[in-house]
Amino acid sequence: MSHHSVRAIEAGHSNSTMSSPNTTSIYTAASYQNVDVERIMAQLWAIIIGTVLTWRLLIVLFRYIRHIACLGHDKQRLFMKTNSYYAYVKRHMVLAPFFHERHHREFRLSAAINVGTLPSRLQLFFLTVYYSMNVTLCVIHLPHDAERDVLAKILRNRTGVLAVVNMIPLFLFAGRNNPLIWLLGISYDTYNLLHRWLGRLVVLEALAHTLVWTVNKVQDTSWNAVAKQMVVNPTIGTGVVGSLTLILILIQSPSIIRHAFYETFLHVHFVLGITAIVATWMHLQNLSQQSLLGGAIGLWAMERFYRLVMIIRNNLGRNSTQIEVSALPGDAVMVKLHIARPWTFKPGQHIYLYIPNIGWWTSHPFSLAWSEDEHDTHNEKGLPLDTFDALAPRKTTMSLIIRRRTGFTEDLWNKTQSAPSGTYVTNALVEGPYGEPLTLLNNSHVLLIYKS
């Protein structure tokens, strides 16, 4: 990287001039250190992904060897005994709950108040180390003996760099089609938990970035000068808008609010996220960190585009996907989906259901109750076909059992109750399947769980 580029990283949006050669050297050193911070974070994630990938490959290889060794050798005893060290680590770290009684379960203050999901011990260990590393990178190599104004500018830029760098995994872990899900064999629930904690970290670093500038500016001038800068200086104004938007995202994202107002949360979260991205992009104008943000935006855009392509491919063809909703006792409905294209499902997987007549563009996750292939009893011209014809076209149907709750499920239940024939028929879109399949059940039936 050229000297000019490094200076652009550190000087950023400051309009002040260097007062001495010593100050210039301090800024130059801090500039290179910020580049090192970006490199360290990239290397850290490369090490994490490489380590997990190696572990997964070893597990797959070991299972394959065990499978081959057991074929035709029912008396072999090589794999009977479990490695005591490996079992100990799995029991007390990898699979261990945060507390003794809870394992990846929602933590409730009462039957109606859910305050989030407790991480496992391994997840907690990772988050503790990652947060500690970010704090260390914020304060390491700071010139504590320098003038307050110089120290404030360096700390401001350091926290800003880290906030932008952490946006890359933040955006990557938000996608349902995150390629690391199948590559590393880690569940989407774990990535979702990491997404939430990375989001909190980005907010904290962006808030520190803004507060350091604000406090230093107030001490040099006044609150009126700060307010004027926010209005007349686009860089300062967009930075403040971006930070405030991130704070609003943090305020409306806790589990107790997210579950109580899920539909509202989805729309507000999307709008605030787009606002924060646009404001941050404008704030980073002419800085190298804008390319990092562009990479994060690119990951998010590719995942959204892939989802759109798959939704169109799976639901639009000779026919479109339709659903038949029938009321069941106990405030529940059975949803039978006639899929436009055949899918392959495995027990334990779930789908996301869009019903434009009810939820417009929002989707909701449901686990599969059962699926089946049925013959198409009519040909393209509408003429009847022999039901027992093995060569007759087949189409996939899925069935869901959905309990009435609030929001989307309540609207669906009300629509079904008001249907003249007792069955509500409408067009829908289905996305999926997602999730790791269960191995203890057969391929035809799996118990339903409403996931949202």
C-alpha positions as CSV (number, residue, x, y, z in Angstrom):
1,M,0.0,0.0,0.0
2,S,1.4,3.5,-0.9
3,H,2.2,6.1,1.7
4,H,-0.6,8.3,0.3
5,S,-3.2,5.5,0.8
6,V,-2.0,4.9,4.4
7,R,-2.2,8.6,5.2
8,A,-5.7,8.6,3.7
9,I,-6.8,5.9,6.1
10,E,-5.6,7.7,9.2
11,A,-6.2,11.3,8.3
12,G,-9.7,10.3,7.3
13,H,-12.0,13.2,7.7
14,S,-9.9,15.5,9.8
15,N,-9.6,19.1,8.5
16,S,-6.9,20.0,11.0
17,T,-3.2,20.4,10.0
18,M,-0.2,18.7,11.5
19,S,1.5,20.9,14.1
20,S,4.9,19.3,14.2
21,P,7.1,16.6,12.7
22,N,6.7,14.5,15.8
23,T,2.9,14.6,15.3
24,T,3.3,13.7,11.7
25,S,5.3,10.6,12.6
26,I,2.8,9.5,15.2
27,Y,0.0,9.7,12.6
28,T,2.0,7.8,10.1
29,A,2.8,5.1,12.6
30,A,-0.9,4.9,13.6
31,S,-1.8,4.7,9.9
32,Y,0.3,1.6,9.3
33,Q,-1.0,0.1,12.6
34,N,-4.6,0.4,11.3
35,V,-3.5,-1.5,8.1
36,D,-2.0,-4.1,10.4
37,V,-5.3,-4.3,12.3
38,E,-7.2,-5.1,9.1
39,R,-4.6,-7.7,8.3
40,I,-4.8,-9.3,11.7
41,M,-8.6,-9.5,11.6
42,A,-8.4,-11.2,8.1
43,Q,-5.8,-13.6,9.3
44,L,-7.9,-14.4,12.4
45,W,-10.9,-15.3,10.4
46,A,-8.8,-17.4,8.0
47,I,-7.4,-19.3,11.0
48,I,-10.8,-19.9,12.5
49,I,-12.3,-21.1,9.2
50,G,-9.2,-23.2,8.4
51,T,-9.2,-24.8,11.8
52,V,-12.9,-25.7,11.7
53,L,-12.7,-26.9,8.2
54,T,-9.7,-29.2,9.0
55,W,-11.6,-30.6,12.0
56,R,-14.6,-31.3,9.9
57,L,-12.6,-33.0,7.2
58,L,-10.9,-35.2,9.8
59,I,-14.3,-36.2,11.3
60,V,-15.6,-37.0,7.8
61,L,-12.4,-39.0,7.0
62,F,-12.6,-40.9,10.3
63,R,-16.3,-41.8,9.8
64,Y,-15.5,-43.0,6.3
65,I,-12.6,-45.2,7.6
66,R,-14.8,-46.6,10.3
67,H,-17.6,-47.3,7.8
68,I,-15.2,-49.1,5.5
69,A,-13.6,-51.0,8.4
70,C,-16.9,-52.2,9.6
71,L,-18.1,-53.5,6.3
72,G,-18.1,-57.3,6.5
73,H,-16.2,-57.3,9.8
74,D,-18.9,-57.5,12.4
75,K,-16.4,-58.9,15.0
76,Q,-13.8,-56.1,14.8
77,R,-13.4,-54.1,18.0
78,L,-11.2,-51.2,16.8
79,F,-14.0,-48.5,17.1
80,M,-15.8,-49.8,20.1
81,K,-14.0,-47.7,22.7
82,T,-14.4,-44.0,22.7
83,N,-11.3,-41.8,23.1
84,S,-11.6,-40.5,26.7
85,Y,-10.0,-37.1,26.0
86,Y,-12.3,-36.5,23.0
87,A,-15.3,-37.5,25.0
88,Y,-14.3,-35.3,27.8
89,V,-13.9,-32.2,25.6
90,K,-17.3,-32.9,23.9
91,R,-19.1,-33.4,27.2
92,H,-17.7,-30.4,29.0
93,M,-17.0,-27.9,26.2
94,V,-18.3,-28.6,22.7
95,L,-21.8,-29.9,23.6
96,A,-22.0,-28.5,27.1
97,P,-24.7,-26.0,28.0
98,F,-23.9,-22.6,29.4
99,F,-25.5,-23.7,32.7
100,H,-26.0,-27.3,33.9
101,E,-29.7,-27.5,33.0
102,R,-29.9,-25.5,29.8
103,H,-28.6,-26.3,26.3
104,H,-29.0,-23.8,23.5
105,R,-32.4,-23.0,24.9
106,E,-34.3,-19.7,25.1
107,F,-33.8,-18.0,28.5
108,R,-37.2,-16.8,29.9
109,L,-37.9,-14.5,32.8
110,S,-41.5,-15.8,32.7
111,A,-43.8,-17.8,30.4
112,A,-44.4,-14.7,28.3
113,I,-41.0,-13.0,28.5
114,N,-38.1,-14.4,26.4
115,V,-34.8,-12.5,26.7
116,G,-32.7,-14.5,24.3
117,T,-30.9,-17.8,23.7
118,L,-28.1,-18.9,26.0
119,P,-24.9,-19.9,24.1
120,S,-23.0,-23.1,24.7
121,R,-19.7,-23.0,26.6
122,L,-17.8,-23.2,23.3
123,Q,-19.8,-20.4,21.8
124,L,-19.3,-18.3,25.0
125,F,-15.5,-19.0,24.9
126,F,-15.3,-17.9,21.3
127,L,-17.3,-14.7,21.9
128,T,-15.3,-13.8,25.0
129,V,-12.0,-14.3,23.1
130,Y,-13.2,-12.4,20.1
131,Y,-14.5,-9.4,22.1
132,S,-11.3,-9.3,24.2
133,M,-9.3,-9.3,21.0
134,N,-11.3,-6.4,19.6
135,V,-10.8,-4.4,22.8
136,T,-7.1,-5.1,22.7
137,L,-6.8,-4.0,19.1
138,C,-8.6,-0.8,20.0
139,V,-6.1,0.3,22.6
140,I,-2.8,-1.4,21.6
141,H,0.1,0.8,20.5
142,L,-1.8,4.0,21.3
143,P,0.5,6.9,22.0
144,H,-0.7,7.6,25.5
145,D,1.9,10.3,26.1
146,A,0.7,12.2,23.1
147,E,-1.6,15.3,23.2
148,R,-5.2,14.7,23.8
149,D,-6.3,15.8,20.3
150,V,-3.8,13.4,18.6
151,L,-4.7,10.5,20.9
152,A,-8.4,11.1,20.3
153,K,-8.0,11.0,16.5
154,I,-6.0,7.8,16.5
155,L,-8.5,6.1,18.8
156,R,-11.4,7.4,16.7
157,N,-9.9,6.0,13.5
158,R,-9.0,2.6,15.2
159,T,-12.5,2.0,16.4
160,G,-13.9,3.0,13.1
161,V,-11.7,0.6,11.2
162,L,-12.7,-2.3,13.5
163,A,-16.4,-1.5,13.1
164,V,-16.1,-1.7,9.3
165,V,-14.0,-4.8,9.3
166,N,-16.5,-6.6,11.6
167,M,-19.3,-5.8,9.2
168,I,-18.0,-8.4,6.8
169,P,-18.7,-11.4,9.0
170,L,-21.8,-9.6,10.3
171,F,-23.3,-9.5,6.8
172,L,-22.1,-13.0,5.9
173,F,-23.6,-14.7,9.0
174,A,-27.0,-13.0,8.3
175,G,-27.7,-15.0,5.2
176,R,-29.7,-18.2,5.1
177,N,-27.5,-19.4,2.3
178,N,-24.2,-18.7,4.0
179,P,-21.7,-21.0,2.2
180,L,-19.9,-21.6,5.5
181,I,-23.0,-23.5,6.8
182,W,-22.4,-26.5,4.5
183,L,-18.7,-26.0,4.2
184,L,-18.0,-26.1,8.0
185,G,-21.0,-28.1,9.1
186,I,-22.1,-25.4,11.6
187,S,-25.8,-24.8,12.0
188,Y,-27.6,-21.6,10.9
189,D,-28.7,-21.1,14.6
190,T,-25.0,-20.8,15.6
191,Y,-24.3,-18.3,12.8
192,N,-27.4,-16.4,13.8
193,L,-26.2,-16.2,17.3
194,L,-22.8,-14.9,16.1
195,H,-24.6,-12.4,13.8
196,R,-26.4,-10.9,16.8
197,W,-23.2,-10.6,18.9
198,L,-21.2,-9.3,16.0
199,G,-23.9,-6.7,15.5
200,R,-23.6,-5.6,19.1
201,L,-19.9,-5.4,18.7
202,V,-20.2,-3.2,15.6
203,V,-22.6,-0.9,17.4
204,L,-20.2,-0.5,20.4
205,E,-17.3,0.2,18.1
206,A,-19.2,2.7,16.0
207,L,-20.5,4.3,19.2
208,A,-17.0,4.6,20.5
209,H,-15.9,6.1,17.2
210,T,-18.6,8.8,17.4
211,L,-18.2,9.6,21.1
212,V,-14.4,10.0,20.8
213,W,-14.9,12.6,18.0
214,T,-17.8,14.3,19.8
215,V,-16.1,14.6,23.2
216,N,-12.8,15.8,21.7
217,K,-14.7,18.4,19.5
218,V,-16.7,19.7,22.4
219,Q,-13.6,20.2,24.5
220,D,-11.9,22.0,21.6
221,T,-14.9,24.2,20.7
222,S,-18.5,23.8,22.0
223,W,-21.7,21.8,21.5
224,N,-22.9,24.5,19.0
225,A,-19.9,23.9,16.9
226,V,-20.5,20.1,17.0
227,A,-24.1,20.6,15.9
228,K,-23.0,23.0,13.1
229,Q,-20.5,20.4,11.9
230,M,-23.2,17.8,11.7
231,V,-25.2,20.0,9.4
232,V,-22.6,21.6,7.1
233,N,-20.1,18.7,6.9
234,P,-21.5,15.7,5.0
235,T,-18.8,13.4,6.4
236,I,-19.7,14.2,10.0
237,G,-23.4,14.2,9.3
238,T,-23.5,10.8,7.6
239,G,-21.3,9.4,10.3
240,V,-23.7,10.5,13.0
241,V,-26.7,9.2,11.1
242,G,-25.0,5.9,10.6
243,S,-24.2,5.6,14.4
244,L,-27.6,6.6,15.5
245,T,-29.2,4.1,13.1
246,L,-27.0,1.3,14.4
247,I,-28.1,2.2,18.0
248,L,-31.7,2.1,16.9
249,I,-31.1,-1.4,15.4
250,L,-29.6,-2.5,18.8
251,I,-32.6,-1.1,20.7
252,Q,-35.2,-2.9,18.6
253,S,-33.4,-6.2,18.3
254,P,-33.6,-7.8,21.8
255,S,-35.5,-11.1,21.8
256,I,-38.3,-9.8,24.0
257,I,-39.1,-7.1,21.4
258,R,-38.3,-9.3,18.4
259,H,-40.8,-12.0,19.5
260,A,-43.5,-9.7,20.6
261,F,-43.5,-7.6,17.4
262,Y,-41.9,-10.0,14.8
263,E,-43.5,-8.5,11.7
264,T,-42.7,-5.0,12.7
265,F,-39.2,-6.0,13.7
266,L,-38.5,-7.5,10.2
267,H,-39.6,-4.4,8.4
268,V,-37.9,-1.9,10.7
269,H,-34.7,-4.0,10.9
270,F,-34.5,-4.0,7.1
271,V,-35.1,-0.3,6.7
272,L,-32.6,0.6,9.5
273,G,-30.0,-1.7,8.0
274,I,-30.2,-0.1,4.6
275,T,-30.1,3.3,6.1
276,A,-27.0,2.4,8.1
277,I,-25.3,1.0,5.1
278,V,-25.9,4.1,2.9
279,A,-24.9,6.5,5.6
280,T,-21.7,4.5,6.4
281,W,-20.8,4.3,2.7
282,M,-21.1,8.1,2.3
283,H,-19.2,8.5,5.6
284,L,-16.2,6.5,4.1
285,Q,-16.0,8.5,0.9
286,N,-12.5,8.5,-0.5
287,L,-11.2,6.1,2.2
288,S,-9.9,2.6,1.7
289,Q,-12.3,1.2,4.2
290,Q,-15.1,1.9,1.7
291,S,-13.9,-1.2,-0.3
292,L,-14.2,-3.3,2.9
293,L,-17.8,-2.1,3.3
294,G,-18.3,-2.8,-0.4
295,G,-17.2,-6.4,0.1
296,A,-19.7,-6.8,3.0
297,I,-22.5,-5.3,0.8
298,G,-21.5,-7.6,-2.0
299,L,-21.8,-10.7,0.2
300,W,-25.3,-9.6,1.3
301,A,-26.4,-8.8,-2.2
302,M,-25.2,-12.1,-3.6
303,E,-27.0,-14.0,-0.9
304,R,-30.2,-12.1,-1.6
305,F,-29.9,-12.6,-5.3
306,Y,-29.4,-16.3,-4.9
307,R,-32.4,-16.5,-2.7
308,L,-34.5,-14.7,-5.3
309,V,-33.3,-17.0,-8.1
310,M,-34.1,-20.1,-6.1
311,I,-37.5,-18.9,-5.1
312,I,-38.4,-18.2,-8.7
313,R,-36.9,-21.5,-9.9
314,N,-38.7,-23.6,-7.3
315,N,-42.1,-21.9,-7.3
316,L,-42.7,-20.9,-10.9
317,G,-42.9,-23.3,-13.8
318,R,-45.7,-25.0,-15.7
319,N,-47.7,-24.4,-12.5
320,S,-47.1,-22.2,-9.5
321,T,-46.9,-23.2,-5.9
322,Q,-50.3,-23.2,-4.2
323,I,-51.4,-24.0,-0.6
324,E,-54.6,-25.5,0.9
325,V,-55.2,-24.5,4.5
326,S,-57.6,-26.4,6.6
327,A,-58.7,-25.7,10.2
328,L,-57.8,-28.2,12.9
329,P,-59.0,-28.5,16.5
330,G,-57.0,-26.7,19.1
331,D,-56.4,-23.4,17.2
332,A,-54.2,-25.0,14.6
333,V,-54.3,-25.3,10.8
334,M,-52.9,-27.9,8.4
335,V,-51.2,-26.4,5.4
336,K,-50.8,-28.6,2.3
337,L,-48.4,-27.1,-0.2
338,H,-48.4,-28.2,-3.9
339,I,-44.9,-27.4,-5.0
340,A,-44.3,-26.3,-8.6
341,R,-41.1,-28.4,-8.9
342,P,-40.2,-31.6,-7.1
343,W,-37.9,-31.2,-4.1
344,T,-35.8,-33.6,-2.1
345,F,-36.5,-33.3,1.6
346,K,-34.9,-34.9,4.6
347,P,-36.3,-35.2,8.2
348,G,-35.4,-32.3,10.4
349,Q,-35.2,-29.7,7.7
350,H,-37.4,-26.6,7.5
351,I,-38.7,-24.2,4.9
352,Y,-39.6,-20.6,4.8
353,L,-43.2,-19.8,3.7
354,Y,-44.3,-16.7,1.9
355,I,-48.0,-16.0,1.5
356,P,-48.4,-12.7,-0.3
357,N,-52.1,-12.3,0.5
358,I,-51.2,-12.3,4.2
359,G,-47.6,-11.3,4.8
360,W,-46.7,-9.6,1.5
361,W,-42.9,-10.2,1.2
362,T,-42.1,-11.5,4.7
363,S,-41.4,-15.2,5.3
364,H,-41.7,-17.5,8.3
365,P,-39.9,-20.7,9.1
366,F,-41.7,-24.0,9.6
367,S,-40.5,-27.5,10.0
368,L,-41.8,-30.2,7.6
369,A,-44.6,-32.4,9.1
370,W,-44.5,-34.8,6.1
371,S,-44.0,-34.8,2.4
372,E,-45.1,-37.1,-0.4
373,D,-45.0,-37.4,-4.2
374,E,-48.4,-37.7,-5.9
375,H,-49.3,-38.4,-9.6
376,D,-50.6,-35.6,-11.7
377,T,-54.0,-37.0,-12.8
378,H,-54.3,-34.7,-15.8
379,N,-52.0,-34.0,-18.8
380,E,-51.1,-30.6,-20.2
381,K,-54.4,-30.6,-22.2
382,G,-56.5,-31.4,-19.1
383,L,-57.3,-35.0,-20.1
384,P,-57.4,-37.5,-17.3
385,L,-54.4,-39.9,-16.9
386,D,-54.4,-43.3,-15.3
387,T,-53.7,-42.9,-11.6
388,F,-51.6,-46.1,-11.6
389,D,-49.4,-45.1,-14.5
390,A,-45.9,-45.2,-13.3
391,L,-44.8,-42.9,-16.0
392,A,-47.3,-40.2,-15.2
393,P,-46.0,-36.8,-14.1
394,R,-45.4,-36.5,-10.4
395,K,-45.6,-33.5,-8.1
396,T,-44.3,-32.9,-4.6
397,T,-46.6,-31.9,-1.8
398,M,-45.7,-30.8,1.7
399,S,-47.8,-30.7,4.8
400,L,-47.4,-28.4,7.8
401,I,-49.2,-28.3,11.1
402,I,-49.2,-24.7,12.3
403,R,-50.4,-23.6,15.7
404,R,-52.2,-20.3,16.0
405,R,-50.2,-17.6,17.7
406,T,-50.0,-13.9,17.0
407,G,-49.2,-12.0,13.7
408,F,-48.8,-14.1,10.7
409,T,-50.2,-17.4,12.1
410,E,-53.2,-15.6,13.6
411,D,-54.0,-14.0,10.2
412,L,-53.7,-17.4,8.5
413,W,-56.0,-19.0,11.0
414,N,-58.6,-16.2,10.6
415,K,-58.5,-16.5,6.8
416,T,-59.1,-20.2,7.1
417,Q,-62.0,-19.7,9.5
418,S,-63.7,-17.2,7.2
419,A,-63.3,-19.3,4.1
420,P,-66.8,-20.4,2.8
421,S,-65.7,-24.0,2.1
422,G,-63.6,-24.3,5.3
423,T,-60.4,-24.5,3.2
424,Y,-58.4,-21.4,2.3
425,V,-56.7,-21.8,-1.1
426,T,-54.1,-19.2,-2.3
427,N,-50.8,-18.8,-4.1
428,A,-47.6,-19.0,-2.0
429,L,-43.8,-19.2,-2.3
430,V,-41.6,-21.7,-0.5
431,E,-37.9,-21.3,0.2
432,G,-35.6,-24.1,1.2
433,P,-35.1,-26.7,2.5
434,Y,-32.7,-25.5,5.2
435,G,-31.2,-27.2,8.2
436,E,-29.3,-30.4,9.0
437,P,-31.3,-33.5,8.5
438,L,-32.0,-35.9,11.3
439,T,-30.5,-39.3,11.1
440,L,-32.6,-41.2,13.6
441,L,-35.9,-40.8,11.7
442,N,-37.0,-42.2,8.3
443,N,-37.3,-40.0,5.3
444,S,-41.1,-39.8,5.3
445,H,-42.2,-38.2,8.6
446,V,-40.8,-35.7,11.0
447,L,-42.4,-33.9,13.9
448,L,-43.3,-30.2,13.3
449,I,-41.9,-27.3,15.2
450,Y,-42.9,-23.8,14.5
451,K,-39.5,-22.0,14.6
452,S,-40.3,-18.3,14.8
